[in-house]
């Protein structure tokens, strides 16, 4: 809902150096305004006021504008002409395309005291369909020079004065026959039928399930508010879509304890801290060894470990590392240690079945063959350990050490997916700066 505010009026007063006290002309058209307010206090010297194409349902709060000469209220929701009696300087009033009904003609005499009024526009209002509309207006407002843009001739004014009494009597009889409260229609001090706040629904649902609304002032407000809401939602969606695609998403909140596991048993791999890690078989093939490259100077109190038969979880600086293990291990026999040289966390987890291979053939590419019996039978002499690159944020099937494999084939690389290596930038001083 649009409102007349001091900021809005000041923005429209650029031609007057943003001064309101001496402002003589202001255009507030197409601002979705539903209520006239503040203008009499902010701009007491207004002479020209444009309020066309808004949602105004009542002429009000203009009695302080003693110098107002031209008021444009075209394309609004006006149903009655009122509250203009004190605007004695008013010369032109435009009420084109409003909702003044035939009963609204009874409010026209309220303009009789505006002796400077020369032009009145009511074209496009329902009242203009009455056969005696023009003669009634001309007879009631003898000061008019033009009505709906057409000059009023002297002969027309004389003829209107002659038939005014009979037209007025006929109008009252027709309104009474239609069930209109004539006294209420003629009163000009009452508010309009459009409430200032909530507007009741005017429509009904037809047989096809569609909402049907009659064309009336309340319908204009309801449809405008619905359109305004849809525009806001669309603008919010566009703003979200136009965000920088390279911007990093917000980091998840730091964890104090391990989150509960899902009831359906479906556990996903997670590496919130983007830690470098490797998961290998021990030299004798009896254990799984998880090596996580945590900072050398990270306090051990910031690390929590949890081992379950098919799951290993670590909380490091409030970030979760969660890995589904390829074979079942013994949680009670698992050991977590820190390296004094590098600070790495080493988690050793004995297998439930020491001879069980840790490589799942489902992760092999077509044409690949696993080493024969190498994962079950330990080799007579262990091959020298080959250097390898640590994989960050990768599936545990990426690197699995195979004891006894031939040189050059000690590691089976099975790329299921590869996540980008991103160093967590959370402000912790894990590494000492270079001197």
ABEGO torsion letter per residue (X at the ends): XBBBBAAAAAAAAAAAGGBAAABABBBABGAGBABBBGAAAABAABABBBABGBABABBBGAAABAABABBBABGBABABBBGAAABAABABBBABGBABBAAAAAAAAAAAABAABABBBABGBAAAABAAAAAAAAAABAABABBGGBBBBAAAAAAAAAAAAAAAAAAAAAAAAAGBBAAAAABAABBBABBABBBBBABBBBAAGBBBBBBBAAAAAAAAAAAAAAAAAAAAAAAAAABBAABBBBBBBBBABBBBBBAAGBBBBBBAAGBBBBBBBBAAGABBBBBBBBBAABBAAABBBBBBAABBBBBBGGBBBBBBBABBBBAAABBBBBBAAAGBBBBBBBBABAABBABBAAABBBGBBBBBGAAABBBABBBBBBBBBBBBGBBAAABBBBBGBBBGAABBBBBABBBBBBBBBAGBBABBBBX
